[in-house]
Amino acid sequence: MTDDGTLYLQSLFEEARQDLDPEKFTAEVMLHTRRLRNRNRLVWAGVGLIVAIFAWFLALPVQGFAQLASQLLTISLIDLGEGWLAFVFSPINNIASILVLGFKGIRMGRKKILSAGFAN
């Protein structure tokens, strides 16, 4: 180590040997903690503001997509008119019911395949 490095290291050790005023030390720690807490609050407020702005810009397109999807999924498969027959079969007479039954069938098939694979 060079002489400059040794002198610098000795000066650091001399500073460390000094007694600190407990009240001043506590006040400085509390001030630093308060600054960090305020900065943390400011960061979270900024993140919340960005998320709110992002959600506001996306609200209309997402709402439009949901409306379009609900209109497409409720299209009747067979026109049954306006009678009681249409009322009885309306829960299963649409595209959404076909999708639900398809996904349920795929899930049941997958479970059967996996359970058969683990049984051996």
C-alpha positions in Angstrom: 0.0 0.0 0.0 1.3 3.5 -0.8 2.0 6.1 1.8 -0.9 8.2 0.6 -3.2 5.2 1.1 -1.9 4.5 4.5 -2.4 8.1 5.6 -5.9 8.1 4.3 -6.7 4.9 6.1 -5.3 6.3 9.3 -7.4 9.4 9.0 -10.5 7.3 8.5 -9.7 5.4 11.7 -9.2 8.6 13.6 -12.6 9.8 12.5 -14.2 6.6 13.6 -12.7 6.9 17.1 -14.5 10.2 17.7 -17.5 10.1 20.0 -20.8 11.0 18.5 -23.5 13.1 20.2 -26.3 10.6 20.7 -29.1 13.2 20.1 -27.5 14.5 17.0 -26.9 11.0 15.7 -30.6 10.0 16.4 -31.8 13.2 14.7 -29.7 12.6 11.6 -30.9 8.9 11.4 -34.5 10.0 11.8 -34.1 12.7 9.1 -32.6 10.2 6.7 -35.4 7.7 7.4 -38.1 10.4 6.9 -36.5 11.4 3.5 -36.4 7.7 2.4 -40.0 7.2 3.4 -41.1 10.4 1.6 -39.2 9.3 -1.5 -40.8 5.9 -1.3 -44.3 7.4 -1.1 -43.5 9.7 -4.0 -42.3 6.8 -6.1 -45.5 4.7 -5.3 -47.7 7.7 -6.1 -46.0 8.1 -9.4 -46.4 4.4 -10.2 -50.1 4.6 -9.2 -50.6 7.6 -11.5 -48.9 5.8 -14.4 -51.1 2.7 -13.9 -54.2 4.9 -13.6 -53.4 6.7 -16.9 -52.6 3.5 -18.6 -55.9 1.9 -17.4 -57.8 5.0 -18.5 -56.4 4.8 -22.0 -57.1 1.1 -22.2 -60.6 1.2 -20.7 -62.5 2.1 -23.9 -60.8 -0.4 -26.2 -61.1 -3.2 -23.6 -64.8 -2.3 -23.0 -65.3 -2.4 -26.8 -63.6 -5.7 -27.1 -65.7 -7.2 -24.3 -68.9 -5.9 -25.9 -67.9 -7.4 -29.3 -67.0 -10.7 -27.7 -70.3 -10.9 -25.8 -72.2 -10.2 -28.9 -70.3 -12.8 -30.9 -70.6 -15.5 -28.2 -74.4 -15.1 -27.8 -75.2 -15.7 -31.4 -77.9 -18.4 -31.6 -77.0 -21.7 -33.3 -80.6 -22.6 -34.3 -83.4 -20.1 -34.7 -86.1 -21.3 -32.3 -88.4 -18.3 -32.5 -89.8 -16.5 -29.5 -91.7 -19.3 -27.7 -91.1 -21.4 -24.6 -88.8 -23.7 -26.6 -86.4 -20.8 -27.2 -86.6 -19.9 -23.6 -85.7 -23.4 -22.4 -82.8 -23.9 -24.8 -81.4 -20.4 -24.7 -78.6 -21.3 -22.3 -77.2 -24.0 -24.6 -78.3 -22.6 -28.0 -75.3 -20.3 -28.5 -71.6 -20.3 -29.5 -70.4 -19.8 -25.9 -72.0 -23.1 -24.8 -70.2 -24.9 -27.7 -66.9 -23.4 -26.5 -67.5 -24.3 -22.9 -68.4 -27.9 -23.8 -65.3 -28.1 -26.1 -63.0 -26.9 -23.4 -64.6 -29.2 -20.8 -64.2 -32.2 -23.2 -60.5 -31.3 -23.8 -59.9 -31.0 -20.1 -61.7 -34.4 -19.4 -59.7 -36.0 -22.1 -56.4 -34.6 -20.8 -57.2 -35.8 -17.3 -58.0 -39.3 -18.6 -54.8 -39.4 -20.6 -52.7 -38.2 -17.7 -54.3 -40.5 -15.2 -53.9 -43.5 -17.5 -50.2 -42.6 -18.0 -49.6 -42.4 -14.2 -51.5 -45.7 -13.5 -49.0 -47.8 -15.4 
